[in-house]
Amino acid sequence: MTVDGDRAELTAVFQAVHILANPLGSPRWTLGGTYRIGLHPVGGEWKVDSMVMTAQWADGNKDIMNLVSGGQRPTAA
């Protein structure tokens, strides 16, 4: 974590395992990467004000996510 005045940023490493039995292949899709999280102090506590996920690697059946969403790709907020 780095702190610069009233701003801080931390990086967290993640690995997410998704499992869904399906007729299209492997039931597993694993995604790994980092989250970059921005924070600022509010009332003596650090509060998250931004978060960016960066996928760096994946393994397995990525079609699981399309099956779960009914074939709809998610849109950015």
Phi and psi restraints in degrees (range 20) as a CNS / XPLOR table:
assign (resid 1 and name C) (resid 2 and name N)
       (resid 2 and name CA) (resid 2 and name C) 1.0 -116.7 20.0 2
assign (resid 2 and name N) (resid 2 and name CA)
       (resid 2 and name C) (resid 3 and name N) 1.0 140.3 20.0 2
assign (resid 2 and name C) (resid 3 and name N)
       (resid 3 and name CA) (resid 3 and name C) 1.0 -121.3 20.0 2
assign (resid 3 and name N) (resid 3 and name CA)
       (resid 3 and name C) (resid 4 and name N) 1.0 132.8 20.0 2
assign (resid 3 and name C) (resid 4 and name N)
       (resid 4 and name CA) (resid 4 and name C) 1.0 -136.3 20.0 2
assign (resid 4 and name N) (resid 4 and name CA)
       (resid 4 and name C) (resid 5 and name N) 1.0 92.4 20.0 2
assign (resid 4 and name C) (resid 5 and name N)
       (resid 5 and name CA) (resid 5 and name C) 1.0 66.8 20.0 2
assign (resid 5 and name N) (resid 5 and name CA)
       (resid 5 and name C) (resid 6 and name N) 1.0 -120.5 20.0 2
assign (resid 5 and name C) (resid 6 and name N)
       (resid 6 and name CA) (resid 6 and name C) 1.0 -98.6 20.0 2
assign (resid 6 and name N) (resid 6 and name CA)
       (resid 6 and name C) (resid 7 and name N) 1.0 26.0 20.0 2
assign (resid 6 and name C) (resid 7 and name N)
       (resid 7 and name CA) (resid 7 and name C) 1.0 -129.6 20.0 2
assign (resid 7 and name N) (resid 7 and name CA)
       (resid 7 and name C) (resid 8 and name N) 1.0 147.4 20.0 2
assign (resid 7 and name C) (resid 8 and name N)
       (resid 8 and name CA) (resid 8 and name C) 1.0 -142.9 20.0 2
assign (resid 8 and name N) (resid 8 and name CA)
       (resid 8 and name C) (resid 9 and name N) 1.0 154.6 20.0 2
assign (resid 8 and name C) (resid 9 and name N)
       (resid 9 and name CA) (resid 9 and name C) 1.0 -141.1 20.0 2
assign (resid 9 and name N) (resid 9 and name CA)
       (resid 9 and name C) (resid 10 and name N) 1.0 137.0 20.0 2
assign (resid 9 and name C) (resid 10 and name N)
       (resid 10 and name CA) (resid 10 and name C) 1.0 -132.0 20.0 2
assign (resid 10 and name N) (resid 10 and name CA)
       (resid 10 and name C) (resid 11 and name N) 1.0 155.9 20.0 2
assign (resid 10 and name C) (resid 11 and name N)
       (resid 11 and name CA) (resid 11 and name C) 1.0 -119.6 20.0 2
assign (resid 11 and name N) (resid 11 and name CA)
       (resid 11 and name C) (resid 12 and name N) 1.0 130.2 20.0 2
assign (resid 11 and name C) (resid 12 and name N)
       (resid 12 and name CA) (resid 12 and name C) 1.0 -120.9 20.0 2
assign (resid 12 and name N) (resid 12 and name CA)
       (resid 12 and name C) (resid 13 and name N) 1.0 135.8 20.0 2
assign (resid 12 and name C) (resid 13 and name N)
       (resid 13 and name CA) (resid 13 and name C) 1.0 -89.9 20.0 2
assign (resid 13 and name N) (resid 13 and name CA)
       (resid 13 and name C) (resid 14 and name N) 1.0 138.4 20.0 2
assign (resid 13 and name C) (resid 14 and name N)
       (resid 14 and name CA) (resid 14 and name C) 1.0 -131.1 20.0 2
assign (resid 14 and name N) (resid 14 and name CA)
       (resid 14 and name C) (resid 15 and name N) 1.0 157.3 20.0 2
assign (resid 14 and name C) (resid 15 and name N)
       (resid 15 and name CA) (resid 15 and name C) 1.0 -139.6 20.0 2
assign (resid 15 and name N) (resid 15 and name CA)
       (resid 15 and name C) (resid 16 and name N) 1.0 119.5 20.0 2
assign (resid 15 and name C) (resid 16 and name N)
       (resid 16 and name CA) (resid 16 and name C) 1.0 -115.6 20.0 2
assign (resid 16 and name N) (resid 16 and name CA)
       (resid 16 and name C) (resid 17 and name N) 1.0 123.3 20.0 2
assign (resid 16 and name C) (resid 17 and name N)
       (resid 17 and name CA) (resid 17 and name C) 1.0 -105.8 20.0 2
assign (resid 17 and name N) (resid 17 and name CA)
       (resid 17 and name C) (resid 18 and name N) 1.0 122.3 20.0 2
assign (resid 17 and name C) (resid 18 and name N)
       (resid 18 and name CA) (resid 18 and name C) 1.0 -110.2 20.0 2
assign (resid 18 and name N) (resid 18 and name CA)
       (resid 18 and name C) (resid 19 and name N) 1.0 131.8 20.0 2
assign (resid 18 and name C) (resid 19 and name N)
       (resid 19 and name CA) (resid 19 and name C) 1.0 -129.2 20.0 2
assign (resid 19 and name N) (resid 19 and name CA)
       (resid 19 and name C) (resid 20 and name N) 1.0 129.3 20.0 2
assign (resid 19 and name C) (resid 20 and name N)
       (resid 20 and name CA) (resid 20 and name C) 1.0 -153.9 20.0 2
assign (resid 20 and name N) (resid 20 and name CA)
       (resid 20 and name C) (resid 21 and name N) 1.0 116.3 20.0 2
assign (resid 20 and name C) (resid 21 and name N)
       (resid 21 and name CA) (resid 21 and name C) 1.0 -62.6 20.0 2
assign (resid 21 and name N) (resid 21 and name CA)
       (resid 21 and name C) (resid 22 and name N) 1.0 132.8 20.0 2
assign (resid 21 and name C) (resid 22 and name N)
       (resid 22 and name CA) (resid 22 and name C) 1.0 -157.4 20.0 2
assign (resid 22 and name N) (resid 22 and name CA)
       (resid 22 and name C) (resid 23 and name N) 1.0 161.5 20.0 2
assign (resid 22 and name C) (resid 23 and name N)
       (resid 23 and name CA) (resid 23 and name C) 1.0 -83.8 20.0 2
assign (resid 23 and name N) (resid 23 and name CA)
       (resid 23 and name C) (resid 24 and name N) 1.0 1.3 20.0 2
assign (resid 23 and name C) (resid 24 and name N)
       (resid 24 and name CA) (resid 24 and name C) 1.0 -103.8 20.0 2
assign (resid 24 and name N) (resid 24 and name CA)
       (resid 24 and name C) (resid 25 and name N) 1.0 11.6 20.0 2
assign (resid 24 and name C) (resid 25 and name N)
       (resid 25 and name CA) (resid 25 and name C) 1.0 137.2 20.0 2
assign (resid 25 and name N) (resid 25 and name CA)
       (resid 25 and name C) (resid 26 and name N) 1.0 -151.9 20.0 2
assign (resid 25 and name C) (resid 26 and name N)
       (resid 26 and name CA) (resid 26 and name C) 1.0 -55.6 20.0 2
assign (resid 26 and name N) (resid 26 and name CA)
       (resid 26 and name C) (resid 27 and name N) 1.0 143.6 20.0 2
assign (resid 26 and name C) (resid 27 and name N)
       (resid 27 and name CA) (resid 27 and name C) 1.0 -82.5 20.0 2
assign (resid 27 and name N) (resid 27 and name CA)
       (resid 27 and name C) (resid 28 and name N) 1.0 3.6 20.0 2
assign (resid 27 and name C) (resid 28 and name N)
       (resid 28 and name CA) (resid 28 and name C) 1.0 -125.0 20.0 2
assign (resid 28 and name N) (resid 28 and name CA)
       (resid 28 and name C) (resid 29 and name N) 1.0 137.8 20.0 2
assign (resid 28 and name C) (resid 29 and name N)
       (resid 29 and name CA) (resid 29 and name C) 1.0 -136.6 20.0 2
assign (resid 29 and name N) (resid 29 and name CA)
       (resid 29 and name C) (resid 30 and name N) 1.0 125.8 20.0 2
assign (resid 29 and name C) (resid 30 and name N)
       (resid 30 and name CA) (resid 30 and name C) 1.0 -117.1 20.0 2
assign (resid 30 and name N) (resid 30 and name CA)
       (resid 30 and name C) (resid 31 and name N) 1.0 134.6 20.0 2
assign (resid 30 and name C) (resid 31 and name N)
       (resid 31 and name CA) (resid 31 and name C) 1.0 -126.5 20.0 2
assign (resid 31 and name N) (resid 31 and name CA)
       (resid 31 and name C) (resid 32 and name N) 1.0 138.5 20.0 2
assign (resid 31 and name C) (resid 32 and name N)
       (resid 32 and name CA) (resid 32 and name C) 1.0 -136.0 20.0 2
assign (resid 32 and name N) (resid 32 and name CA)
       (resid 32 and name C) (resid 33 and name N) 1.0 154.7 20.0 2
assign (resid 32 and name C) (resid 33 and name N)
       (resid 33 and name CA) (resid 33 and name C) 1.0 169.4 20.0 2
assign (resid 33 and name N) (resid 33 and name CA)
       (resid 33 and name C) (resid 34 and name N) 1.0 -146.2 20.0 2
assign (resid 33 and name C) (resid 34 and name N)
       (resid 34 and name CA) (resid 34 and name C) 1.0 -133.5 20.0 2
assign (resid 34 and name N) (resid 34 and name CA)
       (resid 34 and name C) (resid 35 and name N) 1.0 154.9 20.0 2
assign (resid 34 and name C) (resid 35 and name N)
       (resid 35 and name CA) (resid 35 and name C) 1.0 -112.0 20.0 2
assign (resid 35 and name N) (resid 35 and name CA)
       (resid 35 and name C) (resid 36 and name N) 1.0 132.9 20.0 2
assign (resid 35 and name C) (resid 36 and name N)
       (resid 36 and name CA) (resid 36 and name C) 1.0 -107.1 20.0 2
assign (resid 36 and name N) (resid 36 and name CA)
       (resid 36 and name C) (resid 37 and name N) 1.0 118.7 20.0 2
assign (resid 36 and name C) (resid 37 and name N)
       (resid 37 and name CA) (resid 37 and name C) 1.0 -118.0 20.0 2
assign (resid 37 and name N) (resid 37 and name CA)
       (resid 37 and name C) (resid 38 and name N) 1.0 124.0 20.0 2
assign (resid 37 and name C) (resid 38 and name N)
       (resid 38 and name CA) (resid 38 and name C) 1.0 -96.9 20.0 2
assign (resid 38 and name N) (resid 38 and name CA)
       (resid 38 and name C) (resid 39 and name N) 1.0 142.2 20.0 2
assign (resid 38 and name C) (resid 39 and name N)
       (resid 39 and name CA) (resid 39 and name C) 1.0 -136.3 20.0 2
assign (resid 39 and name N) (resid 39 and name CA)
       (resid 39 and name C) (resid 40 and name N) 1.0 156.6 20.0 2
assign (resid 39 and name C) (resid 40 and name N)
       (resid 40 and name CA) (resid 40 and name C) 1.0 -145.9 20.0 2
assign (resid 40 and name N) (resid 40 and name CA)
       (resid 40 and name C) (resid 41 and name N) 1.0 153.0 20.0 2
assign (resid 40 and name C) (resid 41 and name N)
       (resid 41 and name CA) (resid 41 and name C) 1.0 -80.7 20.0 2
assign (resid 41 and name N) (resid 41 and name CA)
       (resid 41 and name C) (resid 42 and name N) 1.0 137.9 20.0 2
assign (resid 41 and name C) (resid 42 and name N)
       (resid 42 and name CA) (resid 42 and name C) 1.0 -138.8 20.0 2
assign (resid 42 and name N) (resid 42 and name CA)
       (resid 42 and name C) (resid 43 and name N) 1.0 117.5 20.0 2
assign (resid 42 and name C) (resid 43 and name N)
       (resid 43 and name CA) (resid 43 and name C) 1.0 57.5 20.0 2
assign (resid 43 and name N) (resid 43 and name CA)
       (resid 43 and name C) (resid 44 and name N) 1.0 36.5 20.0 2
assign (resid 43 and name C) (resid 44 and name N)
       (resid 44 and name CA) (resid 44 and name C) 1.0 83.1 20.0 2
assign (resid 44 and name N) (resid 44 and name CA)
       (resid 44 and name C) (resid 45 and name N) 1.0 3.4 20.0 2
assign (resid 44 and name C) (resid 45 and name N)
       (resid 45 and name CA) (resid 45 and name C) 1.0 -123.9 20.0 2
assign (resid 45 and name N) (resid 45 and name CA)
       (resid 45 and name C) (resid 46 and name N) 1.0 148.2 20.0 2
assign (resid 45 and name C) (resid 46 and name N)
       (resid 46 and name CA) (resid 46 and name C) 1.0 -82.8 20.0 2
assign (resid 46 and name N) (resid 46 and name CA)
       (resid 46 and name C) (resid 47 and name N) 1.0 130.5 20.0 2
assign (resid 46 and name C) (resid 47 and name N)
       (resid 47 and name CA) (resid 47 and name C) 1.0 -118.3 20.0 2
assign (resid 47 and name N) (resid 47 and name CA)
       (resid 47 and name C) (resid 48 and name N) 1.0 139.9 20.0 2
assign (resid 47 and name C) (resid 48 and name N)
       (resid 48 and name CA) (resid 48 and name C) 1.0 -72.9 20.0 2
assign (resid 48 and name N) (resid 48 and name CA)
       (resid 48 and name C) (resid 49 and name N) 1.0 131.1 20.0 2
assign (resid 48 and name C) (resid 49 and name N)
       (resid 49 and name CA) (resid 49 and name C) 1.0 -124.8 20.0 2
assign (resid 49 and name N) (resid 49 and name CA)
       (resid 49 and name C) (resid 50 and name N) 1.0 -5.8 20.0 2
assign (resid 49 and name C) (resid 50 and name N)
       (resid 50 and name CA) (resid 50 and name C) 1.0 -158.1 20.0 2
assign (resid 50 and name N) (resid 50 and name CA)
       (resid 50 and name C) (resid 51 and name N) 1.0 153.1 20.0 2
assign (resid 50 and name C) (resid 51 and name N)
       (resid 51 and name CA) (resid 51 and name C) 1.0 -153.2 20.0 2
assign (resid 51 and name N) (resid 51 and name CA)
       (resid 51 and name C) (resid 52 and name N) 1.0 128.4 20.0 2
assign (resid 51 and name C) (resid 52 and name N)
       (resid 52 and name CA) (resid 52 and name C) 1.0 -126.1 20.0 2
assign (resid 52 and name N) (resid 52 and name CA)
       (resid 52 and name C) (resid 53 and name N) 1.0 122.2 20.0 2
assign (resid 52 and name C) (resid 53 and name N)
       (resid 53 and name CA) (resid 53 and name C) 1.0 -95.4 20.0 2
assign (resid 53 and name N) (resid 53 and name CA)
       (resid 53 and name C) (resid 54 and name N) 1.0 131.6 20.0 2
assign (resid 53 and name C) (resid 54 and name N)
       (resid 54 and name CA) (resid 54 and name C) 1.0 -120.9 20.0 2
assign (resid 54 and name N) (resid 54 and name CA)
       (resid 54 and name C) (resid 55 and name N) 1.0 110.3 20.0 2
assign (resid 54 and name C) (resid 55 and name N)
       (resid 55 and name CA) (resid 55 and name C) 1.0 -75.2 20.0 2
assign (resid 55 and name N) (resid 55 and name CA)
       (resid 55 and name C) (resid 56 and name N) 1.0 130.1 20.0 2
assign (resid 55 and name C) (resid 56 and name N)
       (resid 56 and name CA) (resid 56 and name C) 1.0 -113.5 20.0 2
assign (resid 56 and name N) (resid 56 and name CA)
       (resid 56 and name C) (resid 57 and name N) 1.0 -20.2 20.0 2
assign (resid 56 and name C) (resid 57 and name N)
       (resid 57 and name CA) (resid 57 and name C) 1.0 -159.6 20.0 2
assign (resid 57 and name N) (resid 57 and name CA)
       (resid 57 and name C) (resid 58 and name N) 1.0 157.8 20.0 2
assign (resid 57 and name C) (resid 58 and name N)
       (resid 58 and name CA) (resid 58 and name C) 1.0 -148.8 20.0 2
assign (resid 58 and name N) (resid 58 and name CA)
       (resid 58 and name C) (resid 59 and name N) 1.0 154.8 20.0 2
assign (resid 58 and name C) (resid 59 and name N)
       (resid 59 and name CA) (resid 59 and name C) 1.0 -148.7 20.0 2
assign (resid 59 and name N) (resid 59 and name CA)
       (resid 59 and name C) (resid 60 and name N) 1.0 138.5 20.0 2
assign (resid 59 and name C) (resid 60 and name N)
       (resid 60 and name CA) (resid 60 and name C) 1.0 103.6 20.0 2
assign (resid 60 and name N) (resid 60 and name CA)
       (resid 60 and name C) (resid 61 and name N) 1.0 -153.0 20.0 2
assign (resid 60 and name C) (resid 61 and name N)
       (resid 61 and name CA) (resid 61 and name C) 1.0 -92.8 20.0 2
assign (resid 61 and name N) (resid 61 and name CA)
       (resid 61 and name C) (resid 62 and name N) 1.0 92.6 20.0 2
assign (resid 61 and name C) (resid 62 and name N)
       (resid 62 and name CA) (resid 62 and name C) 1.0 -67.3 20.0 2
assign (resid 62 and name N) (resid 62 and name CA)
       (resid 62 and name C) (resid 63 and name N) 1.0 -15.0 20.0 2
assign (resid 62 and name C) (resid 63 and name N)
       (resid 63 and name CA) (resid 63 and name C) 1.0 -67.9 20.0 2
assign (resid 63 and name N) (resid 63 and name CA)
       (resid 63 and name C) (resid 64 and name N) 1.0 -14.0 20.0 2
assign (resid 63 and name C) (resid 64 and name N)
       (resid 64 and name CA) (resid 64 and name C) 1.0 -55.0 20.0 2
assign (resid 64 and name N) (resid 64 and name CA)
       (resid 64 and name C) (resid 65 and name N) 1.0 -41.3 20.0 2
assign (resid 64 and name C) (resid 65 and name N)
       (resid 65 and name CA) (resid 65 and name C) 1.0 -66.6 20.0 2
assign (resid 65 and name N) (resid 65 and name CA)
       (resid 65 and name C) (resid 66 and name N) 1.0 -36.9 20.0 2
assign (resid 65 and name C) (resid 66 and name N)
       (resid 66 and name CA) (resid 66 and name C) 1.0 -67.5 20.0 2
assign (resid 66 and name N) (resid 66 and name CA)
       (resid 66 and name C) (resid 67 and name N) 1.0 -37.6 20.0 2
assign (resid 66 and name C) (resid 67 and name N)
       (resid 67 and name CA) (resid 67 and name C) 1.0 -62.9 20.0 2
assign (resid 67 and name N) (resid 67 and name CA)
       (resid 67 and name C) (resid 68 and name N) 1.0 -44.6 20.0 2
assign (resid 67 and name C) (resid 68 and name N)
       (resid 68 and name CA) (resid 68 and name C) 1.0 -64.4 20.0 2
assign (resid 68 and name N) (resid 68 and name CA)
       (resid 68 and name C) (resid 69 and name N) 1.0 -37.1 20.0 2
assign (resid 68 and name C) (resid 69 and name N)
       (resid 69 and name CA) (resid 69 and name C) 1.0 -85.6 20.0 2
assign (resid 69 and name N) (resid 69 and name CA)
       (resid 69 and name C) (resid 70 and name N) 1.0 4.6 20.0 2
assign (resid 69 and name C) (resid 70 and name N)
       (resid 70 and name CA) (resid 70 and name C) 1.0 71.6 20.0 2
assign (resid 70 and name N) (resid 70 and name CA)
       (resid 70 and name C) (resid 71 and name N) 1.0 25.5 20.0 2
assign (resid 70 and name C) (resid 71 and name N)
       (resid 71 and name CA) (resid 71 and name C) 1.0 86.7 20.0 2
assign (resid 71 and name N) (resid 71 and name CA)
       (resid 71 and name C) (resid 72 and name N) 1.0 -1.0 20.0 2
assign (resid 71 and name C) (resid 72 and name N)
       (resid 72 and name CA) (resid 72 and name C) 1.0 -91.4 20.0 2
assign (resid 72 and name N) (resid 72 and name CA)
       (resid 72 and name C) (resid 73 and name N) 1.0 128.9 20.0 2
assign (resid 72 and name C) (resid 73 and name N)
       (resid 73 and name CA) (resid 73 and name C) 1.0 -79.1 20.0 2
assign (resid 73 and name N) (resid 73 and name CA)
       (resid 73 and name C) (resid 74 and name N) 1.0 136.8 20.0 2
assign (resid 73 and name C) (resid 74 and name N)
       (resid 74 and name CA) (resid 74 and name C) 1.0 -66.6 20.0 2
assign (resid 74 and name N) (resid 74 and name CA)
       (resid 74 and name C) (resid 75 and name N) 1.0 150.3 20.0 2
assign (resid 74 and name C) (resid 75 and name N)
       (resid 75 and name CA) (resid 75 and name C) 1.0 -110.7 20.0 2
assign (resid 75 and name N) (resid 75 and name CA)
       (resid 75 and name C) (resid 76 and name N) 1.0 151.7 20.0 2
assign (resid 75 and name C) (resid 76 and name N)
       (resid 76 and name CA) (resid 76 and name C) 1.0 -69.5 20.0 2
assign (resid 76 and name N) (resid 76 and name CA)
       (resid 76 and name C) (resid 77 and name N) 1.0 145.9 20.0 2
